[in-house]
């Protein structure tokens, strides 16, 4: 079964050459041509030293000059071959890497929330960067290294045996030693370099953590603590580097020594044979020239085994992701509904996460009319955010059904569903770029005038105009140059621009100061007018005017009513309110 999977993976991997057949075959052609040239040059040298130098002086001189021109032309042609496979071969590898990166990133965008709940961003990123680089290196260098190695190894071996079978046994025996040495040192080096990558990943994570929390670091005056942690990790990295450099030094010096030993022993053996009259000087010269053609392919083949292992492992990780199907998918007969009124119904809805059978929601019944403003309150873990996540199908209900305008959301196209729902969260995510670009994210084809109108509606225009470059101001990574209230108003402007009939406010003001909360709350109320609105509230003062307040507990909806009605009941809501005020 494992062999079948491996062969299937290799077939899939080879298909990526499809769009670049011309590049692939031209790369192979020049790899073959370059290999043949390296085998031909020593033969010409052997001909000159063995035959031509014995001719009459004038004739020999003319022939040597002509053959010299041929040799220079062959060297230039070999240079051209190496340039082509070095440049265009890498271009082919980069294009394949580009295609695979597009493929996996597109697949990431299709996967459901449940997938990302169990993943680390760094691990997903490594599959898009380092894994794909290893794959592209294999797809580029692998075939040409195999072709070059086989041609040069077989060709050199055949020529060496044709020159002198006895002498050819010397490099053949020592090349076996060279291959065994290289193989075992490569294993040690791979382990050492793997440890290096792990150490540098730890350092990167520590740097990211420290720089992301630089405000906390400085507020506690813990710069020395962070420097100490960094230096400790940095020293561990140097220690791992020492190990890898030790093996690398042993490898390089050993390979050089064995290669020189092959030459020296071949010279000694050739000298002995010359004293017996069994070998001529030109044959010995040609023999020595061919030794490099004999040892270099062995080095390439050893490197290829490591390259194949890295590239194929990377492709297995790539396929591992590509085999994951989105948990949330459109039904084959999905209903097209580009515009919606906004009536939302929960009919006996229960839910638990796939990785945890503990119920988050139990038998929830809720019916919200178009344009109604509903607030959800309750203790942490009561399922408020989860309930709202079922409306846009970020997750599917385990039991029961969630419907919009009388249609089960599982029968609606996700594209239409998401286009008709706007979400404003407590943790605002703004992209690196300008104010204009971030607001326009709500409707990518909106005009500048549309963006400005949305910003004015969100009470954001005035502060935007006070920024250094107005709407063209770069707000930094995640909007770091803006205050919490400013970021929240940009997110509201984004939803204003989207103009959906259904809104979800997930504790949108809970992290703001009183003044920012007042401004943002006003913007939210303007946005919510005539739209079906779900508000998840932590601060109960922000939902006093809600048409309906639902108190969620582990057992479902415990209470329902207006602010005044729920206070008068003296139940769970009254307890929550009393605890806050």
RAVENZI-V535026 format. One record per backbone hydrogen bond with DSSP energy under -0.5 kcal/mol. CO is the residue of the C=O (numbers start at 1). NH is the residue of the N-H. E is the energy in kcal/mol with one decimal. If there is no record, write none. Layout:
((CO;NH;E) (CO;NH;E))
This chain:
((1;5;-2.3) (2;6;-2.5) (3;7;-2.6) (4;8;-2.2) (5;9;-2.6) (6;10;-2.4) (7;11;-2.1) (8;12;-2.4) (9;13;-2.4) (10;14;-2.4) (11;15;-1.3) (13;16;-1.4) (14;17;-1.9) (15;18;-1.7) (17;20;-2.0) (18;21;-1.1) (20;24;-2.7) (21;25;-2.9) (22;26;-2.1) (23;27;-2.3) (24;28;-2.3) (25;29;-2.4) (26;30;-2.4) (27;31;-1.7) (28;32;-2.5) (29;33;-2.8) (30;34;-2.5) (31;35;-1.8) (32;36;-2.5) (33;37;-2.2) (34;38;-1.8) (35;39;-1.1) (36;40;-1.9) (37;41;-2.3) (38;42;-0.6) (39;43;-0.7) (40;44;-1.8) (41;45;-2.2) (42;46;-2.6) (43;47;-2.1) (44;48;-2.5) (45;49;-2.7) (46;50;-2.3) (47;51;-2.4) (47;52;-1.7) (48;53;-2.1) (51;54;-1.4) (52;55;-2.0) (56;60;-3.1) (57;61;-2.7) (58;62;-2.4) (59;63;-2.2) (60;64;-2.8) (61;65;-2.5) (62;66;-2.4) (63;67;-3.0) (64;68;-2.5) (65;69;-2.1) (66;70;-2.0) (67;71;-2.8) (68;72;-2.6) (69;73;-2.6) (70;74;-2.5) (71;75;-2.4) (72;76;-2.6) (73;77;-2.6) (74;78;-2.6) (75;79;-2.4) (76;80;-2.4) (77;81;-2.3) (78;82;-2.6) (79;83;-2.6) (80;84;-2.4) (81;85;-2.5) (82;86;-1.9) (83;87;-2.9) (84;88;-1.5) (84;89;-1.2) (87;91;-2.1) (88;92;-2.3) (89;93;-2.1) (90;94;-2.8) (91;95;-2.4) (92;96;-2.3) (93;97;-2.5) (94;98;-2.4) (95;99;-2.3) (96;100;-2.6) (97;101;-2.5) (98;102;-2.3) (99;103;-2.1) (100;104;-2.6) (101;105;-2.5) (102;106;-2.4) (103;107;-1.8) (104;108;-2.4) (105;109;-1.8) (106;110;-0.9) (107;110;-0.7) (107;111;-1.1) (108;111;-0.7) (112;115;-1.0) (112;116;-1.2) (113;117;-1.9) (114;118;-0.6) (115;118;-1.1) (116;119;-1.1) (120;124;-2.0) (121;125;-2.6) (122;126;-2.0) (123;127;-1.1) (124;128;-0.7) (125;128;-0.9) (125;129;-1.4) (126;131;-2.5) (129;133;-2.1) (130;134;-2.2) (131;135;-2.0) (132;136;-2.6) (133;137;-2.4) (134;138;-1.9) (135;139;-2.6) (136;140;-2.1) (137;141;-2.7) (137;142;-0.6) (138;142;-1.9) (140;144;-0.8) (141;145;-3.0) (142;146;-2.3) (143;147;-2.5) (144;148;-2.9) (145;149;-2.6) (146;150;-2.6) (147;151;-2.4) (148;152;-2.5) (149;153;-2.8) (150;154;-2.6) (151;155;-2.4) (152;156;-2.4) (153;157;-2.3) (154;158;-2.5) (155;159;-2.3) (156;160;-2.9) (157;161;-2.3) (158;162;-1.7) (159;163;-2.0) (160;164;-2.6) (164;168;-2.0) (165;169;-0.9) (166;169;-0.8) (167;170;-1.2) (167;171;-0.8) (168;172;-1.7) (169;173;-2.3) (170;174;-2.1) (171;175;-2.4) (172;176;-1.3) (173;177;-1.3) (174;178;-2.4) (175;179;-2.7) (176;180;-2.3) (177;181;-2.6) (178;182;-2.6) (179;183;-2.4) (180;184;-2.2) (181;185;-2.2) (182;186;-2.1) (183;187;-1.6) (184;188;-1.7) (185;189;-2.8) (186;190;-2.5) (187;191;-1.9) (188;192;-2.1) (189;193;-3.0) (190;194;-2.4) (191;195;-1.9) (192;196;-1.9) (193;197;-2.4) (194;198;-2.0) (195;199;-2.6) (196;200;-2.8) (197;201;-1.9) (198;202;-2.0) (199;203;-2.2) (200;204;-2.7) (201;205;-2.4) (202;206;-2.3) (203;207;-2.7) (204;208;-2.9) (205;209;-2.5) (206;210;-2.4) (207;211;-3.1) (208;212;-2.4) (209;213;-1.5) (211;214;-1.3) (213;217;-2.5) (214;218;-2.5) (215;219;-2.2) (216;220;-1.7) (217;222;-2.7) (218;221;-0.7) (222;226;-2.2) (223;227;-2.6) (224;228;-2.4) (225;229;-2.3) (226;230;-2.6) (227;231;-2.7) (228;232;-2.1) (229;233;-2.1) (230;234;-2.7) (231;235;-2.4) (232;236;-1.7) (233;237;-1.8) (234;238;-2.0) (235;239;-2.3) (236;240;-2.1) (237;241;-2.2) (238;242;-2.2) (239;243;-1.3) (240;244;-2.0) (241;245;-3.0) (242;246;-1.9) (243;247;-2.1) (244;248;-2.4) (245;249;-2.6) (246;250;-2.3) (247;251;-2.6) (248;252;-2.9) (249;253;-2.6) (250;254;-2.3) (251;255;-2.9) (252;256;-2.3) (253;257;-2.5) (254;258;-2.8) (255;259;-2.3) (256;260;-2.5) (257;261;-2.6) (258;262;-2.3) (259;263;-1.7) (260;264;-3.2) (261;265;-3.1) (262;266;-2.1) (263;267;-2.5) (264;268;-2.6) (265;269;-3.1) (266;270;-3.0) (267;271;-2.8) (268;272;-2.4) (269;273;-2.3) (270;274;-2.2) (271;275;-2.0) (272;276;-1.1) (273;278;-2.7) (273;279;-0.7) (274;277;-0.8) (280;284;-1.9) (281;285;-2.3) (282;286;-2.5) (283;287;-2.5) (284;288;-2.4) (285;289;-2.1) (286;290;-1.8) (287;291;-0.8) (288;291;-0.6) (288;292;-0.6) (289;293;-0.6) (290;294;-1.0) (291;294;-0.5) (291;295;-2.3) (292;296;-2.3) (294;298;-0.5) (295;299;-1.7) (296;300;-2.2) (297;301;-2.6) (298;302;-2.2) (299;303;-2.4) (300;304;-2.4) (301;305;-1.7) (302;306;-1.3) (303;307;-2.7) (304;308;-3.4) (305;309;-1.9) (306;310;-2.7) (307;311;-2.9) (308;312;-3.1) (309;313;-2.1) (310;314;-2.3) (311;315;-2.1) (312;316;-2.4) (313;317;-2.0) (314;318;-2.0) (315;319;-3.0) (316;320;-2.1) (317;321;-1.4) (318;322;-2.3) (319;323;-2.1) (321;324;-1.6) (327;329;-0.7) (331;334;-1.9) (335;337;-0.6) (335;413;-1.7) (343;405;-2.9) (344;368;-3.3) (345;347;-0.6) (345;403;-2.8) (346;348;-0.7) (346;366;-2.3) (347;401;-1.6) (349;364;-3.0) (350;398;-1.5) (350;399;-2.0) (351;360;-3.3) (351;361;-1.8) (353;356;-1.4) (361;351;-2.1) (364;349;-2.6) (366;346;-3.8) (368;344;-2.1) (369;372;-2.0) (372;374;-0.6) (372;533;-2.9) (373;547;-0.9) (373;548;-1.4) (374;535;-2.8) (375;550;-3.2) (376;537;-2.2) (377;552;-3.1) (379;382;-1.6) (383;387;-2.5) (384;388;-1.8) (385;389;-1.9) (386;390;-1.0) (387;390;-0.8) (388;391;-0.9) (388;392;-0.8) (389;394;-2.3) (389;395;-0.9) (390;393;-0.5) (394;113;-0.6) (399;350;-1.8) (401;347;-2.7) (402;409;-2.9) (403;345;-2.5) (404;407;-1.8) (407;404;-2.5) (408;411;-2.6) (409;412;-1.0) (411;335;-4.1) (413;417;-2.4) (414;418;-2.9) (415;419;-1.5) (416;420;-1.1) (417;420;-0.6) (418;421;-0.9) (420;502;-1.6) (422;504;-2.3) (423;425;-0.5) (424;506;-2.9) (426;428;-1.3) (428;430;-0.7) (430;478;-0.5) (433;475;-2.7) (434;438;-1.9) (435;439;-2.3) (436;440;-2.4) (437;441;-0.6) (439;442;-1.9) (440;443;-1.6) (443;446;-2.5) (447;451;-1.9) (448;452;-2.3) (449;453;-2.3) (450;454;-2.2) (451;455;-2.3) (452;456;-2.5) (453;457;-2.2) (454;458;-1.6) (455;460;-3.2) (455;461;-0.9) (456;459;-1.6) (460;464;-2.0) (461;465;-2.3) (462;466;-0.8) (464;467;-1.5) (467;470;-1.1) (469;472;-2.2) (470;473;-1.5) (471;436;-2.7) (473;435;-1.2) (475;481;-2.2) (476;479;-2.1) (477;480;-1.0) (479;482;-2.1) (483;487;-2.6) (484;488;-2.2) (485;489;-2.1) (486;490;-1.9) (487;491;-2.0) (488;492;-1.9) (489;493;-2.5) (490;494;-2.0) (491;495;-1.4) (492;496;-2.6) (493;497;-2.4) (494;498;-1.5) (495;499;-2.3) (501;532;-2.3) (502;422;-2.9) (503;534;-2.4) (504;424;-2.8) (504;506;-0.7) (505;507;-1.1) (505;536;-3.6) (506;426;-1.1) (507;510;-0.8) (509;512;-1.7) (513;517;-2.9) (514;518;-2.1) (515;519;-1.9) (516;520;-2.9) (517;521;-2.9) (518;522;-1.8) (519;523;-1.8) (520;524;-2.6) (521;525;-2.2) (522;526;-2.0) (523;527;-2.3) (524;528;-2.4) (525;529;-0.8) (526;529;-0.7) (528;531;-2.2) (531;533;-0.5) (532;503;-3.4) (533;374;-3.2) (533;535;-0.5) (534;505;-3.3) (534;536;-0.5) (535;376;-3.7) (535;537;-0.7) (536;507;-2.1) (538;540;-0.8) (539;542;-1.7) (540;543;-1.4) (541;544;-0.6) (543;546;-1.8) (548;375;-2.9) (549;561;-1.7) (550;377;-2.8) (550;552;-0.7) (551;558;-3.0) (551;559;-1.0) (553;556;-1.8) (556;553;-2.9) (556;558;-0.8) (559;551;-2.5) (561;549;-2.9) (562;566;-2.5) (563;567;-2.0) (564;568;-2.2) (565;569;-1.3) (566;570;-1.0) (566;571;-0.8) (567;570;-0.6) (571;575;-1.9) (572;576;-2.3) (573;577;-2.9) (574;578;-2.5) (575;579;-2.0) (576;580;-1.3) (577;581;-2.4))
